[in-house]
Amino acid sequence: MKRIALSSLALAMLGATSLAQAQSSVTLYGIIDSSVAYSHNNATPNGNAASKFSMMGSGAMSGDRWGMKGVEDLGGGLKTVFQLENGFDEANGSFNQGGREFGRQAFVGLSSDISGTVTLGRQYDPVVDMVQPMTEDNYFGSIFGTPGDVDNYDNNFRVDNAVKYVSPNYNGLQLEGMYALGGIAGQTTAGESYSLAASYTHGGLGVSGGYFYTKTSSDTLFSSTADTNDGDTAINSAFADGAHSLGIGRIAVQYAFGAFTMGGSYSNVKYRPLANVGLFSNTETFNSGSTFVNYQVNPATLLGLGYTYMKSSGVTSANYNQISLGSDYNLSKRTDLYAELAYQKANGDALNSDGTAVVSADASIGSFGSPSGNSTQGLLIMGIRHKF
């Protein structure tokens, strides 16, 4: 009788353990994306344009990463959620995002089926969450991005000290809001950020829009309140390094029908100066529009074509025209080969990197950050990506 009782107790305990494991989970995941790039017109150390430049690239289609995410069921439709995500360069093994261990994402929070999700930590802002999935960056990455990535089209920076709310999905409509504390002693609002965004999907149609705002103080530069060396490229470095605030408004729409997916987006970006930093004494505005069309040739092959136009105004005036092509071939569900080509033409004037002189505008494709040294730049990338 005792043996039967003990056996029953053991089985009950085993069942309880299995149930707890079923209600909680931790997933390890990652992406390794390696490529070889061929660039026509790339600035040399003396500022001249080299006719050809080749290099090994990391994260051309998707940023290299490994991470873990988990969920614990607390009962009554309430869950604990967390995510830790590291960015790295597989070509040399170094950390990205300024050397942070979990520079891509690091947050924890609570999620309710009825009320939505609240998370705290280092996170993407709502504009990234809502708008990026409806742009060509979602399919082909940086090479289709806005010149210089001045509007964070390619999700290059994250937000520290952020509290974010994501609503439940109401028949295709979803809302997000975020506020990030600045963390600067004696200056309550210095370095703070906030963002609001919304998206709506129905069938093959998707529409999204949002606004992101961040500011700095006299003690810090904008580029240090975001990610070191991220969101700071050849086109906008003079403004990012001397800005009091940055405002980004973005909208996007896409429509899928049959084998085709078409879309377009618009962004308005304003850099406001902290003080007279060189010649950066007035607000600099970047307006950009892009459109794309994708064709699913077969289940394994996707082709894409995109065009982007951007105009700057304020301290300087320039315009940029860029056309991009992409192809992606899936060897399996987790491994694909890709090839991408882009060409950009710049016209007008810009500021040099430290904002002390007006120079002819340099072309700079996407978020690769490499100026051309003159008004045109071409870039060809071929690579392999594996997801695990």
C-alpha positions as CSV (number, residue, x, y, z in Angstrom):
1,M,0.0,0.0,0.0
2,K,2.9,2.4,0.9
3,R,4.6,1.5,-2.4
4,I,1.4,2.4,-4.3
5,A,1.0,5.7,-2.4
6,L,4.7,6.6,-3.0
7,S,4.4,5.8,-6.7
8,S,1.2,7.9,-7.0
9,L,3.0,10.8,-5.3
10,A,6.0,10.5,-7.6
11,L,3.8,10.5,-10.7
12,A,1.9,13.5,-9.4
13,M,5.1,15.4,-8.8
14,L,6.4,14.5,-12.3
15,G,3.1,15.7,-13.8
16,A,3.4,19.0,-12.0
17,T,7.0,19.5,-13.1
18,S,6.0,18.7,-16.8
19,L,3.1,21.2,-16.6
20,A,5.4,23.9,-15.2
21,Q,7.9,23.3,-18.0
22,A,5.1,23.4,-20.6
23,Q,4.0,26.8,-19.2
24,S,7.5,28.3,-19.2
25,S,10.1,28.3,-22.0
26,V,13.4,29.8,-23.0
27,T,14.5,29.9,-26.7
28,L,18.0,30.3,-28.0
29,Y,18.2,31.8,-31.5
30,G,20.5,33.7,-33.8
31,I,21.5,34.8,-37.3
32,I,24.9,34.7,-39.0
33,D,25.1,36.8,-42.2
34,S,28.4,37.1,-44.1
35,S,29.1,38.7,-47.4
36,V,31.7,40.1,-49.8
37,A,31.1,43.7,-51.1
38,Y,32.5,45.5,-54.1
39,S,32.2,49.3,-53.9
40,H,32.7,51.8,-56.7
41,N,33.9,55.1,-55.3
42,N,34.8,54.8,-51.6
43,A,36.7,57.6,-49.8
44,T,40.4,56.9,-49.1
45,P,42.2,58.2,-45.9
46,N,43.2,61.3,-47.8
47,G,39.6,62.0,-48.8
48,N,39.9,61.1,-52.5
49,A,37.6,58.6,-54.1
50,A,39.0,55.1,-54.8
51,S,37.7,53.6,-58.0
52,K,37.2,50.2,-56.5
53,F,37.1,48.8,-52.9
54,S,36.3,45.3,-51.8
55,M,35.7,44.0,-48.3
56,M,34.1,41.3,-46.2
57,G,30.8,42.4,-44.7
58,S,28.8,41.4,-41.7
59,G,25.0,41.7,-41.4
60,A,24.2,43.1,-44.9
61,M,20.7,41.5,-45.0
62,S,20.2,40.9,-41.2
63,G,22.4,42.0,-38.4
64,D,24.5,39.2,-36.9
65,R,23.1,38.2,-33.5
66,W,22.5,35.6,-30.9
67,G,20.0,35.8,-28.1
68,M,17.6,34.2,-25.8
69,K,14.0,35.0,-25.1
70,G,11.6,33.4,-22.6
71,V,8.1,33.4,-21.2
72,E,6.7,32.3,-17.9
73,D,2.9,31.7,-17.5
74,L,1.8,33.3,-14.3
75,G,-1.8,32.2,-14.7
76,G,-5.0,34.2,-15.6
77,G,-3.6,35.2,-18.9
78,L,-0.6,37.0,-17.4
79,K,3.0,36.1,-18.4
80,T,6.5,37.3,-17.7
81,V,8.5,37.9,-20.8
82,F,12.2,38.7,-21.4
83,Q,14.7,39.0,-24.2
84,L,18.5,39.3,-24.3
85,E,20.1,39.8,-27.7
86,N,23.8,40.3,-28.6
87,G,25.1,41.8,-31.8
88,F,28.4,40.8,-33.2
89,D,30.7,40.9,-36.3
90,E,31.3,37.3,-37.5
91,A,34.3,38.4,-39.6
92,N,36.4,39.1,-36.5
93,G,34.2,38.1,-33.5
94,S,33.9,41.5,-32.0
95,F,30.8,43.0,-30.3
96,N,28.7,45.5,-32.1
97,Q,26.6,48.4,-30.6
98,G,29.6,50.0,-28.9
99,G,30.9,46.8,-27.4
100,R,27.8,46.0,-25.3
101,E,27.2,42.4,-24.3
102,F,23.5,42.6,-25.1
103,G,23.5,45.7,-27.3
104,R,20.7,44.8,-29.6
105,Q,18.0,44.2,-26.9
106,A,17.8,43.6,-23.1
107,F,14.4,43.9,-21.5
108,V,12.0,42.2,-19.1
109,G,8.2,42.8,-18.6
110,L,4.7,41.5,-18.2
111,S,2.3,40.5,-20.9
112,S,-1.5,40.2,-20.6
113,D,-3.8,38.7,-23.2
114,I,-6.4,41.4,-22.4
115,S,-4.3,44.5,-21.4
116,G,-1.2,44.3,-23.6
117,T,2.5,44.2,-22.8
118,V,4.8,46.4,-20.8
119,T,8.6,46.0,-21.0
120,L,11.5,47.8,-19.4
121,G,15.1,48.0,-20.6
122,R,17.1,48.6,-23.8
123,Q,14.6,48.2,-26.7
124,Y,13.6,49.2,-30.2
125,D,11.3,52.2,-30.4
126,P,7.7,51.8,-31.6
127,V,8.4,53.4,-35.0
128,V,10.9,50.6,-35.7
129,D,8.5,48.0,-34.5
130,M,5.5,49.2,-36.5
131,V,7.0,50.9,-39.6
132,Q,10.1,48.8,-40.5
133,P,8.1,45.6,-41.3
134,M,6.3,47.4,-44.1
135,T,9.4,48.7,-45.8
136,E,11.9,47.0,-48.2
137,D,14.4,46.8,-45.3
138,N,12.3,44.0,-43.9
139,Y,13.1,41.9,-47.0
140,F,16.5,43.0,-48.2
141,G,18.2,45.0,-45.5
142,S,20.5,48.0,-45.5
143,I,21.2,48.4,-49.2
144,F,17.6,49.6,-49.7
145,G,17.8,52.0,-46.8
146,T,17.5,55.8,-46.8
147,P,20.8,57.5,-47.8
148,G,23.0,57.7,-44.7
149,D,20.1,56.0,-42.8
150,V,19.2,59.4,-41.4
151,D,15.7,58.3,-40.4
152,N,16.8,55.0,-38.8
153,Y,15.2,53.1,-41.7
154,D,17.7,50.3,-41.0
155,N,17.0,50.2,-37.2
156,N,20.6,51.1,-36.3
157,F,20.0,52.5,-32.9
158,R,18.0,51.4,-29.8
159,V,16.8,53.2,-26.8
160,D,18.2,52.7,-23.3
161,N,16.2,53.0,-20.0
162,A,13.0,52.6,-22.0
163,V,9.5,51.7,-20.7
164,K,7.3,50.5,-23.6
165,Y,3.7,49.5,-23.9
166,V,2.3,47.4,-26.8
167,S,-1.5,47.0,-27.0
168,P,-3.3,43.7,-27.9
169,N,-4.2,43.3,-31.6
170,Y,-7.7,44.8,-32.2
171,N,-8.8,43.2,-35.5
172,G,-5.6,44.2,-37.2
173,L,-5.0,47.5,-35.3
174,Q,-2.1,47.7,-32.8
175,L,-0.7,50.6,-30.9
176,E,2.6,51.2,-29.2
177,G,4.0,53.9,-26.9
178,M,7.4,54.4,-25.2
179,Y,9.1,56.7,-22.8
180,A,12.8,56.6,-21.9
181,L,14.4,58.3,-18.9
182,G,17.5,60.4,-19.7
183,G,19.5,59.3,-16.6
184,I,21.5,62.5,-16.4
185,A,21.9,63.9,-12.8
186,G,20.4,67.3,-12.2
187,Q,18.7,67.4,-15.7
188,T,15.4,65.6,-15.4
189,T,14.5,65.7,-19.1
190,A,18.0,65.7,-20.7
191,G,18.6,62.7,-22.8
192,E,14.9,61.5,-22.6
193,S,13.1,59.9,-25.6
194,Y,9.5,59.2,-26.4
195,S,7.7,57.6,-29.3
196,L,4.2,56.7,-30.5
197,A,3.2,54.4,-33.4
198,A,0.3,52.4,-34.8
199,S,-0.2,49.8,-37.5
200,Y,-3.2,48.3,-39.2
201,T,-3.3,45.1,-41.3
202,H,-6.1,43.6,-43.2
203,G,-5.6,40.8,-45.8
204,G,-2.8,41.9,-48.0
205,L,-2.9,45.6,-46.9
206,G,-0.7,47.1,-44.2
207,V,-0.5,50.7,-43.1
208,S,1.7,52.1,-40.3
209,G,3.0,55.4,-38.9
210,G,4.8,56.9,-35.9
211,Y,7.0,59.5,-34.4
212,F,10.2,59.3,-32.4
213,Y,11.8,62.1,-30.5
214,T,15.0,62.3,-28.4
215,K,17.2,65.0,-27.0
216,T,20.5,65.5,-25.3
217,S,22.1,68.1,-23.0
218,S,25.1,70.3,-22.8
219,D,26.9,67.4,-21.1
220,T,26.5,64.9,-23.9
221,L,26.4,64.7,-27.7
222,F,23.4,63.1,-29.4
223,S,25.6,60.4,-30.9
224,S,26.5,59.2,-27.4
225,T,22.9,59.1,-26.2
226,A,22.1,56.6,-29.0
227,D,24.5,53.9,-30.0
228,T,28.2,54.7,-30.5
229,N,28.9,54.7,-34.2
230,D,25.3,53.8,-35.0
231,G,22.8,56.3,-36.5
232,D,25.8,58.5,-37.3
233,T,26.9,58.3,-41.0
234,A,28.7,60.3,-43.7
235,I,25.6,62.3,-44.6
236,N,24.4,63.3,-41.1
237,S,27.5,63.0,-38.8
238,A,27.9,66.8,-38.5
239,F,24.3,67.1,-37.3
240,A,24.1,64.0,-35.2
241,D,27.2,65.0,-33.2
242,G,26.0,68.5,-32.5
243,A,22.2,68.1,-32.1
244,H,20.1,69.2,-29.2
245,S,17.3,67.0,-30.4
246,L,16.2,64.6,-33.1
247,G,12.7,64.1,-34.4
248,I,11.7,61.3,-36.8
249,G,8.2,61.0,-38.3
250,R,7.6,58.0,-40.6
251,I,4.7,56.4,-42.5
252,A,4.6,53.3,-44.6
253,V,2.1,51.2,-46.6
254,Q,2.4,47.9,-48.4
255,Y,0.1,45.7,-50.4
256,A,0.5,42.0,-51.3
257,F,-1.3,40.4,-54.1
258,G,-0.5,37.1,-55.8
259,A,3.3,36.8,-56.3
260,F,3.8,40.6,-55.9
261,T,4.3,42.9,-52.9
262,M,4.4,46.6,-53.4
263,G,5.0,49.4,-50.9
264,G,6.1,52.9,-50.2
265,S,7.2,55.1,-47.3
266,Y,7.9,58.7,-46.3
267,S,9.9,60.2,-43.5
268,N,10.6,63.6,-42.1
269,V,13.7,64.1,-39.9
270,K,14.7,67.2,-38.0
271,Y,18.1,67.8,-36.3
272,R,18.0,70.9,-34.0
273,P,21.4,72.3,-32.9
274,L,22.5,72.2,-29.3
275,A,24.6,75.4,-29.8
276,N,26.6,76.8,-32.7
277,V,28.7,73.7,-33.5
278,G,30.7,74.9,-36.5
279,L,28.2,75.9,-39.1
280,F,25.3,73.9,-37.7
281,S,23.3,76.8,-36.3
282,N,19.8,76.1,-37.7
283,T,17.5,73.1,-37.9
284,E,18.5,70.7,-40.6
285,T,15.6,68.8,-42.2
286,F,15.7,65.6,-44.3
287,N,12.6,64.5,-46.3
288,S,12.7,61.2,-48.0
289,G,10.4,58.9,-50.0
290,S,10.9,55.4,-51.2
291,T,9.0,52.8,-53.1
292,F,9.5,49.1,-53.9
293,V,8.1,46.1,-55.6
294,N,8.9,42.4,-54.9
295,Y,8.2,39.4,-57.0
296,Q,8.1,35.9,-55.6
297,V,9.4,33.9,-58.6
298,N,8.9,30.6,-56.8
299,P,8.8,29.4,-53.2
300,A,12.6,29.7,-53.0
301,T,13.4,32.9,-55.0
302,L,12.5,36.5,-54.2
303,L,13.4,39.5,-56.4
304,G,13.2,43.1,-55.4
305,L,13.5,46.6,-56.9
306,G,13.5,49.9,-55.0
307,Y,13.9,53.6,-55.5
308,T,14.6,56.3,-52.9
309,Y,14.7,60.1,-53.1
310,M,15.9,62.3,-50.2
311,K,16.3,66.1,-49.9
312,S,18.0,68.0,-47.1
313,S,17.3,71.7,-46.3
314,G,18.3,74.2,-43.7
315,V,22.0,74.7,-43.1
316,T,22.7,73.1,-46.4
317,S,20.7,71.8,-49.4
318,A,21.3,68.5,-51.2
319,N,19.3,65.8,-52.8
320,Y,20.0,62.1,-53.2
321,N,18.7,59.6,-55.8
322,Q,19.2,55.9,-55.2
323,I,18.1,52.7,-57.0
324,S,18.5,49.2,-55.5
325,L,18.1,45.7,-56.7
326,G,18.0,42.5,-54.7
327,S,17.7,38.7,-55.1
328,D,17.3,36.1,-52.4
329,Y,17.5,32.3,-52.9
330,N,16.6,29.9,-50.1
331,L,18.6,26.7,-49.9
332,S,16.5,25.6,-47.0
333,K,14.2,27.1,-44.4
334,R,17.2,28.4,-42.5
335,T,19.9,29.1,-45.1
336,D,19.8,31.5,-48.1
337,L,22.1,33.1,-50.6
338,Y,21.6,36.7,-51.7
339,A,23.0,39.3,-54.1
340,E,22.2,43.1,-54.0
341,L,23.2,46.0,-56.1
342,A,22.7,49.8,-55.5
343,Y,23.6,53.0,-57.1
344,Q,23.3,56.5,-55.6
345,K,23.8,60.0,-57.0
346,A,24.1,63.1,-54.8
347,N,23.7,66.7,-55.7
348,G,24.1,70.0,-53.8
349,D,26.0,70.9,-50.6
350,A,26.6,69.3,-47.2
351,L,28.7,69.9,-44.1
352,N,31.9,68.0,-43.5
353,S,32.1,65.6,-40.6
354,D,32.9,68.1,-37.9
355,G,30.5,70.8,-39.3
356,T,33.2,73.4,-40.0
357,A,32.9,73.7,-43.8
358,V,30.4,73.4,-46.6
359,V,31.4,70.8,-49.1
360,S,29.9,69.1,-52.1
361,A,27.5,66.3,-51.0
362,D,28.9,62.8,-51.0
363,A,26.9,59.8,-51.9
364,S,26.6,57.2,-49.0
365,I,24.5,54.1,-49.6
366,G,22.2,53.0,-46.7
367,S,23.7,52.6,-43.3
368,F,27.0,51.3,-44.4
369,G,28.6,54.6,-43.3
370,S,31.2,54.8,-46.0
371,P,31.3,58.1,-48.0
372,S,32.1,57.9,-51.7
373,G,34.5,60.8,-51.8
374,N,32.4,62.2,-54.6
375,S,28.8,62.5,-55.8
376,T,28.2,58.9,-56.9
377,Q,28.6,55.5,-55.3
378,G,27.8,51.9,-56.4
379,L,27.7,48.9,-54.2
380,L,27.5,45.2,-55.0
381,I,27.0,42.6,-52.2
382,M,26.9,38.8,-52.3
383,G,26.5,36.7,-49.2
384,I,25.1,33.8,-47.2
385,R,22.8,34.0,-44.2
386,H,21.9,31.2,-41.7
387,K,19.3,31.4,-39.1
388,F,19.2,29.1,-36.0
